[in-house]
Amino acid sequence: MSLIACPARILVADPQPIFAKGVESLLEAEGGITFAGYVASQEEALRSVAESNPDLILLDRDLPGLARIGLDRWIADRGGATPVVVLSAHDGGPDMVHALESGARGFVQKRSQPEVLLQAVRAALSGGIYLDPAVAGHLIAPHRGGPGHALYGSEAPRGLTDRERDVFRFIAFGFTNKEIAGKLGVTDKSVETYKARACEKLEIRSRAKIVQYALAQGWFDALKH
């Protein structure tokens, strides 16, 4: 099954040729993908983006030259026209928050399973946001203790029940409905109900907006340290 209806042109920007080739093979096997090229530095990436106008950039956070410019400026210079999924060889907490705050549409650890990268690609190409669950999954437990819980910041969002906050938090961190249901001990249908209620209360209509809301609430702050 192809990722999208029309072939997507993807630029791989990574300093490790073997890894980049593996990513290329993975996506080609999935179908619906053509490659805008492979580059090994941020200067090459800038030129390639200008020349080939890819639909998505898979960008290693350690790409040579990127630290000099800064991830936030690099993404901002794209004007939001080309979505970026950040790849990282590091444990990821602070990196993931920085990527989100810089405007990236996804974050994936390079040691994660191939399906995680594919999910990030699908989400970014469809206008969504995807976060690697392995980065924060071990830090998240169902909400307990009422308002003021560390993962919710100094004040819990008003109007949401504990369960609605739990569901929103897991969604923001990239978990699927099935995974959320398993963690909370409820059905998939219940997860959809909690999500719908929370979205209605907060007037949020997309997963990207849920992630933005989570950032504003400080739910990612624990990952910065």
C-alpha positions, -999 to +999 in steps of 0.1 A: +000+000+000+014+034-009+019+061+016-001+087-004-021+089-036+006+107-056+043+100-054+060+122-028+095+136-034+117+132-003+151+146+004+173+127+028+198+149+046+220+127+067+258+125+072+259+087+072+255+074+036+247+038+047+219+050+070+206+073+043+206+045+017+187+023+041+161+050+046+158+054+008+153+016+004+127+015+032+106+042+017+109+029-019+097-005-007+066+012+008+056+027-025+044+062-035+078+077-030+104+093-053+136+108-041+147+144-045+182+133-036+206+126-007+228+152+008+254+151+036+256+188+048+232+216+055+247+237+026+240+209+002+205+205+017+197+242+011+208+239-025+189+207-031+157+222-016+160+252-038+166+232-070+143+202-065+115+215-042+109+182-023+077+174-005+094+163+027+129+166+043+143+139+066+169+159+084+195+145+108+199+169+137+237+163+135+239+173+099+273+191+094+268+229+094+233+227+109+244+237+144+260+269+131+227+281+117+204+266+142+175+242+136+148+268+142+163+292+117+169+265+091+132+254+093+120+290+094+139+297+062+119+270+045+089+292+052+068+263+063+065+252+027+085+220+031+077+199+061+107+186+081+110+154+101+140+155+124+161+123+129+183+119+160+209+094+172+206+107+207+182+098+235+160+126+224+141+144+251+155+178+247+161+172+210+124+164+205+112+195+223+136+217+204+125+201+171+089+208+179+095+244+190+115+249+158+085+239+137+095+203+127+065+181+117+081+150+133+108+135+154+123+100+152+152+083+169+175+066+144+175+034+165+137+031+164+119+004+143+114+012+106+076+015+111+081+045+134+098+064+105+071+053+081+045+066+105+063+099+108+065+102+070+028+095+066+019+120+092+041+148+079+029+143+043-007+145+054-001+177+073+001+162+108+028+158+134+044+126+146+066+121+177+086+089+184+068+073+214+101+057+225+114+092+234+089+100+261+069+068+266+089+057+297+083+091+313+045+090+309+021+073+333-016+077+336-025+109+355-027+106+392-027+132+420-050+159+406-041+193+394-005+203+398+009+170+386+044+175+371+035+164+336+007+190+334+027+219+346+018+241+376-019+241+367-040+215+350-060+226+319-094+238+330-125+221+319-109+187+311-114+156+332-084+136+342-091+110+316-095+136+288-061+151+298-045+116+298-058+109+263-047+143+250-013+139+266-008+104+250-019+117+216+005+146+218+033+122+225+025+101+194+007+071+207-021+055+187-056+050+199-050+013+205-018+020+225-036+046+246-065+022+253-040-004+265-022+020+287-054+034+303-073+001+304-102+013+283-116+005+249-106+022+216-141+036+214-137+052+248-104+068+237-122+083+208-150+096+231-125+112+255-106+128+226-138+141+210-149+157+243-116+173+249-114+186+213-149+201+217-141+218+250-108+233+237-120+239+201-091+219+188-096+201+155-062+184+146-034+164+161-010+192+152-031+216+174-031+190+202+008+190+201+008+228+201-015+228+231+007+203+249+037+225+243+018+255+257+008+235+288+043+225+295+037+188+292+070+184+274+090+203+300+101+171+318+119+160+286+141+191+285+163+179+314 
